[in-house]
Amino acid sequence: MPHRIGPAPSPQQFEAMALAAFTRIPAPFAEHLEGITVHIEEFADAETLQAVGLTEPFDLTGLYHGHPLGDESIWTGGELRPRITLYRQPLLAEWCETGVKLEDLVTHVVIHEVGHHFGLSDDDMHALEAGAR
């Protein structure tokens, strides 16, 4: 029997899911997330896709914009605050294709992008995600 998905959440609902994911990030990481903003876009633009080496807009579900925490200095102080962008349509497509709960997909992407904020490896990000469940 096929799973039932339901209506697509709005960008505001996506943002609420992302902010909820932040509340599940364990210490000591949670103390260093102040100032990261979350943005929701339908797709990454062509320039962003090119910058990360992708051509298919459905291949990018999220992106961290900023310097890893350990690379910040007084010279980066005038730059934009770090932010995470979630790409709504690719996340919706993955939700429909996999049947994984959308909240779990959003949490996975948020934690992965938070990992970039800390300069973590993929293995470290998996451990962080396991601690956020």
N, C-alpha and C positions, 0 to 999 in steps of 0.2 A: 504494500500500500504506500503510495507516495506521501511524503511529508507536506504539511501545509505551511506556507510561509507567511501569508498575510500581507497587508499593505506596507509599502516602503516607508520607513521612518523619514521624517523631515530633517533638513540640515540641523535644526535646533535640537531634535532628538538625538542625532549623532553626537553633537557637542556634549549633551548631557551624559551620554554613554561614555564618552572620552573622559570627561571630568570625574565620573564615577570610577573609572579605571585608575585614575591618579590616587584616589583614596585607598586603593588596595595595594599600593606599592609599599613594600616593607621598609623599616628602618635598616640601615642608616640612609638609604637613598631618599626616602620621603622628605628628609630635612633639607634637601638640596634642589627642590623642584620649583621653588618660588620664582616667579617671573616668566616661566615657560607659558606661552599662550597656545591655545588650540584653535585651528582654523579648519573649516570644512569647505572643500571645493568639489565640484562634480567630477572633474578629471584634472590631471596635471597638464599644463600647456606644453607645446612642442619644445620650448626652450628648456623647461625642467626635465622633460624626458631625455632630451639630448645630453643634458648635463650629467645624468645618472646612467647613460649608456643604454637607454631603452628606446624602442620605436612604437611599441604597442601601449596605448594609454590604459588598457585594462591590467597591465602588468605591475602598475605602481599603486599600492593601496595607502601608503603613507610616506612622509618624508620629514626628517629633522632638519631644520634650518638654524644654523648657529655653529659656534665653536664648541668642541668638547670641553667640559668643565675644567679639566686639567690644562687646557691650552689657553684659557682666558688670562688676560693681563690688563694692565692699565691702558694698553694700546688698543684693546678691543672694546673699551668702555663706551665709546660713542656710537657703536653699531646697534642695529635693531636687536631687541630682546630675542632670546631663543624661542622658536615656535615649532610646533608640530602641525603639519597639515595632513588631514585625512581626506582621501579621495573617495567620495561617496559612491559613485557608480561602480568602480571596481570592487569595493567592499560589498555592495549589493549583489553584484554578479557572483562573487565567491560564496556569499550566503546562499544564493539560490542553487549554485552548483554543488556545494558540499553538504548543505543541510546543517552545518554547524550553527549554533546560536549566534545571532548577530552581535550580541553583547560580548561573547567570547572572542569573536574575530576582532572587534574594535579594541578590546583589552589587549589582545596579542599584538596588534599593530602599535598601540600606544606604548606598551612596555618595550617593544623593539626600538622604537624611536627614542624613548627615554634612555635606553641603553647607549645610543649614540651620543646623547648629552654627556654621559659619563665616560665615553671612550671605551666601552666594553666590547669584548669579543662576542661572537655569536654564542659560544658555550656559556659565557657569563650571562648573556641575555636570557638564555633558556633557564638558567638557575634563578634569575630574578623573576621570571614569569612564574616559575613553579612556586616561589614564595608569595606571589600575589594572589594565588587561588584561594 
